Amino acid sequence: MDSKVIYDAFYLFAAILFILGVKLMAHPRTARRGNMLGILGMTIAIVISIMKANKQLEFMVPFTLFVIGLCCAIGILFGGILATRVKMTEMPQLVAVFNGIGGLASVLVAGAALIVAIDISVDEKIATALSGFIGSITFIGSAVAAGKLQELKFFKKGFPLPSFLRHILNLALVCGCGWAGYSLLTATSDHAVLLYVAICGLGFILGYTLTAPIGGADMPVVIALLNSYSGLAASATGFVIGSNILIIAGSLVGASGIILTSLMCVAMNRSLLSVLFGGGKAGV
């Protein structure tokens, strides 16, 4: 049997575990079981991805395998520490941190794929631009959200622009990212990397200007939305590197995040637009 078919079969099994995990986590009694299924699915996805990459490269050098193993060990270590030491009241901050790390990972992976690519299609360039744009907004926005909920002094300061000028600035940043993304479609390899850096840089600024004016009481809604953003960025990165499981997992996170955002807005009797654009005034 073709090895590609075997890899895809394991990816499909991992995707089923992800879906079942999300379903079981909808109820407190089955949430632990759902979490374990999610862990199992992600473990399968990581192992199969390493095996697939090893076959495509014919043989990974020992140093590459060592780096991959070291990164996995560091992630497991920090994940275990955070899971055992973070208080339940600080869980939104932890989710925000995870969202931000996921967004940054998408930015780095898409950027690395753009650097090493010899011939990249227009579709892949569009996905790369979207990954950098959404991922950078997610990273900075999540950092601001976590800082606000943690009541760090820097994030408690008022936003220095009134609402009207803030909206003009955000629009200008979005247009700048759009121009850079459009230019990326026809750019050469060297220019493409510079344009991608520009997209990410403007996205970082936009992540701050969008999130900083929002009040601390609305941060849980924003974190749920950023969770959706991190999934969309991961899904776009999946298109960049041709990873079906990343596309599926990112889509699940994106869809569940936006559903949770909608439910939280209904519970607060507020619209999402009022949460995102209602705040922000001149501060000291």
C-alpha positions in Angstrom: 0.0 0.0 0.0 1.2 3.5 -0.9 2.7 5.3 2.2 0.8 8.5 1.3 -2.5 6.5 1.7 -1.4 5.3 5.1 -0.4 8.8 6.2 -3.7 10.2 5.1 -5.6 7.4 6.9 -3.8 8.3 10.1 -4.6 12.0 9.5 -8.2 11.1 9.1 -8.2 9.2 12.3 -6.6 12.1 14.1 -9.2 14.5 12.7 -12.0 12.2 13.9 -10.4 12.3 17.4 -10.3 16.1 17.3 -14.0 16.3 16.4 -15.0 13.8 19.1 -12.8 15.6 21.6 -14.5 18.9 20.9 -17.9 17.2 21.1 -17.1 15.6 24.5 -15.7 18.9 25.9 -19.1 20.4 25.5 -20.1 18.9 28.9 -18.2 18.9 32.2 -18.7 15.2 32.8 -17.1 14.2 29.5 -14.6 17.1 29.2 -11.7 15.1 30.6 -12.3 12.3 28.1 -12.6 14.8 25.3 -9.3 16.4 26.3 -7.5 13.0 26.3 -8.9 12.3 22.8 -7.6 15.6 21.6 -4.2 14.9 23.1 -4.1 11.5 21.4 -5.1 13.0 18.0 -2.5 15.7 18.2 0.2 13.1 19.2 -0.7 11.0 16.1 -0.7 14.1 13.9 2.8 15.1 15.1 4.3 11.7 14.7 2.9 11.1 11.3 4.0 14.6 10.2 7.5 13.9 11.2 7.5 10.5 9.5 6.0 12.1 6.3 8.7 14.8 6.3 11.4 12.3 6.9 10.3 10.3 3.8 10.0 13.4 1.7 13.5 14.4 2.6 14.6 10.8 2.1 16.4 11.0 5.5 16.4 13.7 8.2 19.8 14.5 9.6 20.2 13.6 13.3 20.5 17.3 14.3 17.1 18.0 12.7 15.5 15.2 14.6 17.2 16.3 17.8 15.8 19.9 17.4 12.3 18.6 16.7 12.5 16.3 19.8 13.9 19.1 21.9 11.2 21.5 20.9 8.5 18.9 21.7 10.1 18.3 25.1 10.2 22.0 25.9 6.5 22.4 24.9 5.4 19.4 27.0 7.4 20.7 30.0 6.0 24.2 29.8 2.5 22.9 29.1 2.7 20.6 32.1 3.9 23.4 34.4 1.2 25.8 33.3 -1.5 23.2 33.5 -0.6 22.4 37.2 0.2 25.9 38.5 -2.3 28.2 36.8 -5.4 29.0 38.9 -8.8 28.5 37.5 -9.5 32.2 37.8 -6.5 32.8 35.5 -7.6 30.4 32.8 -8.7 33.2 30.4 -5.1 34.6 30.5 -3.7 31.1 29.8 -6.0 30.6 26.8 -4.9 34.1 25.5 -1.3 33.0 25.8 -1.9 29.8 24.0 -3.8 31.7 21.3 -0.9 34.1 20.9 1.7 31.3 20.7 -0.4 29.6 18.0 -0.7 32.8 16.0 3.1 33.4 16.2 3.8 29.7 15.2 1.6 30.2 12.1 3.5 33.4 11.2 6.9 31.7 11.6 6.0 28.5 9.7 4.4 30.4 6.8 7.4 32.7 6.7 9.9 29.8 6.7 7.9 28.1 3.9 8.1 31.4 1.8 11.9 31.7 2.4 12.7 28.1 1.3 10.2 27.9 -1.6 11.6 27.8 -5.1 8.4 28.1 -7.0 5.2 29.1 -5.1 1.8 29.4 -6.7 -0.6 32.3 -6.4 -2.9 30.3 -4.1 0.0 29.6 -1.7 1.0 33.2 -1.7 -2.5 34.3 -0.8 -2.5 31.7 2.0 0.9 32.9 3.2 -0.3 36.6 3.3 -3.4 35.6 5.2 -1.4 33.5 7.7 1.0 36.3 8.4 -1.8 38.9 8.7 -4.1 36.9 10.9 -1.4 35.3 13.0 0.4 38.6 13.8 -2.9 40.2 14.9 -3.6 37.1 17.0 -0.2 37.2 18.7 -0.2 40.8 19.8 -3.9 40.9 20.5 -3.6 37.9 22.7 -0.7 39.5 24.6 -2.7 42.6 25.2 -5.8 40.6 26.3 -3.7 38.6 28.7 -2.0 41.7 30.1 -5.3 43.4 30.7 -6.8 40.4 32.5 -3.6 40.1 34.6 -4.0 43.8 35.4 -0.5 44.7 34.3 0.2 48.4 34.7 1.2 49.0 31.0 -2.0 47.6 29.7 -4.2 49.5 32.1 -3.3 52.8 30.4 -6.0 54.4 28.2 -5.6 54.4 24.4 -4.1 57.7 23.3 -6.4 58.3 20.4 -10.1 59.1 20.2 -12.4 56.5 18.5 -12.6 58.3 15.1 -8.9 58.6 14.6 -8.4 55.0 15.9 -10.8 53.7 13.3 -9.0 55.7 10.6 -5.6 54.3 11.8 -7.0 50.7 11.8 -8.4 51.2 8.2 -5.0 52.5 7.0 -3.2 49.5 8.5 -5.7 47.1 6.9 -5.2 48.8 3.6 -1.4 48.7 4.0 -1.6 45.0 4.6 -3.9 44.5 1.6 -1.5 46.4 -0.6 1.5 44.4 0.6 -0.5 41.1 0.1 -1.5 42.1 -3.4 2.1 43.0 -4.2 3.3 39.7 -2.8 1.4 37.8 -5.6 3.7 39.1 -8.3 6.9 39.7 -6.3 10.2 37.9 -6.7 11.5 35.7 -3.9 13.6 38.4 -2.2 10.9 41.0 -2.5 8.2 38.5 -1.4 10.0 38.0 2.0 10.2 41.8 2.6 6.6 42.2 1.7 5.7 39.3 4.1 7.7 41.1 6.9 5.7 44.3 6.1 2.4 42.4 6.4 3.4 40.9 9.7 4.7 44.2 11.0 1.5 46.1 10.2 -0.5 43.2 11.6 1.4 43.4 14.9 0.5 47.1 15.1 -3.1 46.4 14.1 -3.3 43.7 16.8 -2.5 46.3 19.4 -4.7 49.1 18.1 -7.7 46.8 17.8 -7.4 45.2 21.3 -5.9 47.9 23.5 -9.0 50.2 23.6 -11.4 47.4 24.6 -12.3 47.3 28.3 -11.1 44.5 30.6 -14.7 43.2 31.2 -15.0 42.4 27.5 -11.7 40.6 27.3 -13.2 37.0 27.6 -15.2 37.7 24.4 -12.1 39.1 22.7 -10.1 36.0 23.7 -12.7 33.7 22.3 -12.5 35.6 19.0 -8.7 35.5 19.0 -9.0 31.8 19.5 -10.9 31.7 16.3 -8.3 33.8 14.6 -5.5 31.4 15.7 -7.4 28.6 14.1 -7.9 30.5 10.8 -4.2 31.4 10.8 -3.3 27.7 11.3 -5.6 26.6 8.6 -4.1 29.1 6.2 -0.7 27.8 7.1 -1.9 24.3 6.3 -2.6 25.5 2.8 0.9 27.0 2.6 2.7 23.8 3.6 0.2 21.3 2.1 -0.8 19.8 5.5 -4.4 18.4 5.4 -4.5 17.8 9.2 -3.5 21.4 9.9 -6.2 22.7 7.7 -8.8 20.5 9.4 -7.6 21.3 13.0 -7.4 25.0 12.2 -10.9 25.0 10.7 -12.2 23.2 13.9 -10.6 25.8 16.1 -11.8 28.7 14.0 -15.4 27.5 13.8 -15.6 26.6 17.5 -14.0 29.9 18.5 -16.5 32.0 16.5 -19.4 30.0 17.9 -18.2 30.5 21.4 -17.8 34.2 20.7 -21.3 34.5 19.5 -22.7 32.6 22.6 -20.7 34.9 24.9 -22.0 38.0 23.2 -25.6 36.7 23.6 -25.0 36.0 27.3 -23.7 39.5 27.8 -26.6 41.0 25.8 -24.1 42.8 23.5 -23.2 42.6 19.9 -19.7 41.7 18.7 -19.4 45.0 16.9 -20.1 46.9 20.1 -17.4 44.9 21.9 -14.8 45.4 19.2 -15.5 49.0 18.2 -17.4 50.5 21.1 -14.4 51.1 23.3 -11.5 53.4 22.9 -11.2 57.0 24.0 -8.4 59.5 24.5 -6.4 58.5 27.5 -3.6 59.9 29.6 
